[in-house]
Amino acid sequence: MTHQIFGDSETIFGYRNLNVCLYYTASKLVPYFNVTFSETCSVDQHGVPPDNIEKTLSPELPPGYLTNLDSFRCAISKEKNFKPYGQMIDAYTVITKKGEEKQFEVYYLKIEEAGFREYHSRLQSFIKFYIDAASYIDVDDEQWDYFLLFERYKDGGEVQFAAAGYMTVYNFYAYPSRIRPRISQVLVLPPFQKMGLGSKMIQTFYNMCYCRPEVLDITVEDPSENFQRVRDYVDAKNCQNLDSFKPDQLLRGFSHEMIHEAQSKLKLSKLQARRVYEILRLKATDQSNKDMYRAYRLDVKRRLNIPFLRNRRTYQKLEKTLNAEELSQTLGVMKNEQKFQYLENAFQEELAAYKHVLERLATL
């Protein structure tokens, strides 16, 4: 994701055998920055100096980053004194693919926690490297909640912690006296990915919301494709235990009972409840049965066709005042065959995403 820092080409001009090193201590996240190279370009030969790497990168690094290796070694030696910020709200034991048992803990806190503001500036410096279209949040806004994920391990008999990830949630107001939390950023650092920690952290947050009557429903800010898959998995896993999402109910179609039960018990929005319905209905559908599968396909396509129906109503209003060319330019009207192809492509994309979720559910 370095295009967010070095531009779309992700290139650095003017160096041979360039290495840009950015290290963090495991617990306190003290950063160390270093650049090595064998030679640089000549200004006389190329007309421009080599890129100033530190100048480009420093705005994305937390204040006080180190450039001296001895200072960084000293910072590492002080790691054992670190204790996580906030209140521990959950803990997991994870078995890795190598058969190793690892312990993780989740902590909840606000920005006012002593020392956390500086720690957060270090933590959020990862997002431009690992989250596309990432942006920093306004930490002065008190509506933000923070969830920190740490690995708990022993080194020399002493308990220590390594930062493994974090999540931010913004609490929006919902009329008349409720809130609508929106998940903004979720990041599991690379050494801890592929362990199911993202879904576990989301479930921890969900469990916290279930106990809060003021929470209307939970939303997500512009989810990436990968995050949407994780969210779909967690929501489908939870919804399949609800009465209204049992196979016989799913085959009857999307219902108000599903909307109500998913929102009242699991804090899901109507849109997400519909998406989970489509995932679980696919699971309940015998795809070798042409009639059952056709009914499923048409049901999903009816939902995908809703924007076109809205467009048609607008079209009927405007055609009284605009000619055909003006209508086409105004609405970007598709021909029927274009619309059918669009719906089929959209259906196949959804189907692929749903199958990925069902494959993961099958491992439970």
N, C-alpha and C positions, 0 to 999 in steps of 0.2 A: 504493500500500500504506500510505498515511498513516493508515488506520483503526487500525493497530497503535500509533499515537502519539496521534492526536486523537479516537479513538473511532469507532464504526461509521458515524456520520453524516459524519465527516470535515469537520466545520465548526469555524470559529473565531468566537466571538461577540464583538461589540462594536466592530467596525472598519468604516470605509468606505474603499473603494479600497485594500485591503490587499495588500501584496506582502511575502512572506517569502522572503528570498534566502539560499541556502546554497551557497557556492562552495568548491571545493577546488583547490589547486595541482596540476598534472598529475603531478608526480613524487613529491614528499614528502607530498602529501595534507594540507597545512596547511589547515584549514577557516576560512572567514570567514562569519559570521552577521550578518544585518542585517534589520531590519523597517522598512517605511515604510507610511504611511497618511495620509489627508487629515483624518480626524477619528475620535474614539472616542465611544462611547455615554455618556450621562450616568447616573451612579449614582442620582441623584435621580429620573430619569425611568423607568429600568428596574429599579431596585432591586438590581442586581448590577453589579459592575465588569466591564470587558472582560477576556477571557481573558488570562492572563499567558503569552504565547507562548514566551518564552525559558525560563521555569520548566518548561513542559511539554516543550520540546524538548531542553533542556540535558542531561538524563540519557542521551539517545541520542547525544550528541555527544562526541567525544574530549576529554580534558582539554586546556586551553590553546587552545581555539578563539578566533579573533580576532574582534573587533567593530569594529576601527578600520581603515578602508580604506587608509590610508597604511602601516600595519603589514603589511597583506596584500600591497600592492604591493612592499614590501621583501622579503617571503617569496618572491614570484614571481621576483625578481631573483637569488635564491640557488639556484634550481632546477637550474641547469646543473651544479652540483657533485654532484648525486645519482648514486649507483651502486646498482644493485639488490642486495637482500639475497640471500644463499644461493648455491647452486651452479647454474649454467646446465645444464639437462639436455636442452633441445630448442630448436629455432628453426624458424620457418615464414616463408614468403613468401606473402602473400595478395594476390590481385587483387580490388579492390573492384568494385562494380557500375558505378562511374564509370571503371573502367579504371586506377585508381591502384594502384601496387605498394607494399605496406606490409610491414614486417619486424616479426616478433614473437619474443619469447624467453620461455621458461618456466624458472623457478628453483625449486629444491627446498630446503627448510630446516626446522629445528626452532625452537621458541620461544626457545631459549637463544642464538640468534644475536645478537650485540651490536647493540643498538638496535632489534631487530625487535619486541619486545614493545610499545613505544610506537607503532611503525608499524602493527602489527596492529590496535591499538585504533582507529586512524584508518580503516583499511581496512574493518573489520567494521561501522563506523557506517553503511555503505551498505545493509546487508542488510534493515533494517526498512523501507526505502523501496522495495526491489525484490524481496524474497522474502516471500511470504505465510507467516504462522505462523512467522516467523523467530525464533530465539533465539540469544543469545551463548554461545559455548563456554567451557569452563573451561580457560584457557590454562596453568594450573599442572599439568595432567595431561600427563605426558610422552609419552603414547601418540598425541598428535596430530601429524600431518604437514601441512606447508603447501606449497602450490604457487602461485607468483605469476606472473602473465602481464603482460608489459610490451611496449609498442610501442617499437621502437628506430628513431629517426629523427635527421636532421641539421638543425640550426638554426644558420645562420651558419657552416657548415663544422664545427661541433662535434657529436659524438654525444650525444644526450640520450634520456631514457626517459620514457614516460608510462604510468602504471598503467592496465591494461586489464581486469584481472579477477583472481580467485583461487579456489582450491579448498582445502577442508580434508578430511582423511581420518583416521578413528580406527582404530587397530589393535587389534581384539578378539583375545582368546586363543582358539585352537582346539585342543582336546585331540588328542594329548598334548603336542605341541611345535611347533605351527604357529600362524599368525595368520590372521585373516579381516578384511582391511581393509574399512571401510565408508565410502563417500563421504558426507559430511555436507552440505557447502555448496558450491555451484558458482555463481559470479556473474561474468558478463561485463558490464562497465559499458555503459550505453546507447550512447555514441559508437562502440563497437566491436562491437555486435550485428549479426546478419545477415551475418556474414563466415565462419561455420563455426568460430569459435574455440572454442566450448564443446566441440564434438565433438573438435577437435584436442587440447585440453587433457586430455580424458578419455582419448584414445588414448595420449597421452604417459604418463599415469599407468599405463595398462594395460601399455605396453611395459616400464615399470620393474618391474611385478609379474611379468611373464613370466620375468624373469631371477632371480627370488627363489624358490627351492624351498620356503622356509618359508611362502609364501602358499598357503593352501588354495583360497579363492575370494574373489571381490569382491562386496560387497553395497552397497546404497544405502539411506540413511535416508529413509523417507517421501517418495519422489520425487513431485514435482508432475507434472501432465500434460505440460507442456512439456519438463521434464527427462527424463521417461520416453521421450518421442519421440526425444530426442537419444541417450539410452542405447540404445534399440532400434536406431537407425540404425547406431551404432558396432558393436554386437554382431552385427547381421545382416550388416554389411559384412565383418566378420572371419569369421563362421561359414560364409558361403557359399563360402569357400575350403577348408573341411574336407571330407574324403572322406565322412564320415557324413552331411553335409548336402547332398550332391549331389541333383539333382532326383529321380533314380530311387529313392534312399533315402528322401527326404522323403515320397514318395507311398505308401510302405509303412507309414508311421506312426512315432510317436515311439519311440525305442529306447534301450537301455542304452548302445549304442555312441555315440550322440549325447551323452548325459550325460557319459560318460567322456572323450570327446575334447574336448568344450567345456570341461570342468573342467581336464583335464590340460594342454591347450595354451593355453587362453584364460582360465582361472581363473573361468569362469562358474558360478554356482550352478545347481542342478537346475531351480529355478523359472524363472530367466531363460533357460536353455537351452530349456525347453519353450516359452516365449513366442517366442523366436527361431525355433524350429521351425515354429510356427504362421504366423509372418510369411513365412518362406521357402517353406513349403508352399503358401501362397496364391499366391506368385509362380510356383510350378511347376504350379499348377492351371489348367486351361483352364476359365474360368468360363462359357463358352458350352456346355460339355459338362455336361448336367444331372446325370449320374451322378457325375462327378468332383467337381463343386461340392457336391452333396449329401453325398458322403463327407467332404469337407472340413468342411462345416457341422456335421455330426453329430460329427465328431472334436473340434471346438472346444467344442461344447455338452456333450459328455461330460466334458470338463475343468471347464467351468463348473458342471456338475451335482454335482460331488464334495461340496460342502458340504451339499447336500440328502441325499445318501446317508449322510453321517455323521449328519445330523439324524434320518434314518429309524432308524438303529440306536439312537440315544438314545431315540427315540419308542417303539420296541418294548420297551425296558427300563422306561420310565416308565408305559406304558399299563397295566401290571399293578397299579400303585398309585394312579394318578390318574384322575379322570373326564375326559370329553372337554373340558369347559370349562377345567379346570385344565391339561390338556395344551396347549391352544391358548394360554393365557396364559403358560405356562412356556416354550414353544418358539416361539411366534409362527408356528404351522403355517400354511403357505399351502395353498389349494385347488389342485388340479391345474391348472386353467385359469390361475390366478395365477402358478404356477410356470412354466408354458410361456411366458407372456407375459414374465416376468422373464428367462428364458433367451434369448428372442428379442431383447429389448432389449439385454441384455448382449452378445450376439453381434454385433449391429449396431454397438455402441459399439467393440468390439474391432476389427471389420472396418474401420471408419473410421480408427482409429489405425494399423492395419497398412497400409492403402492409402497413408496419408501417408508412412510409412517407405519403402514401395516406390517411390513417386514420387521421393523423394530419391535412393534407390539407382539409379534409372534415369538419373540425371544424371551418374553416375560415368564 
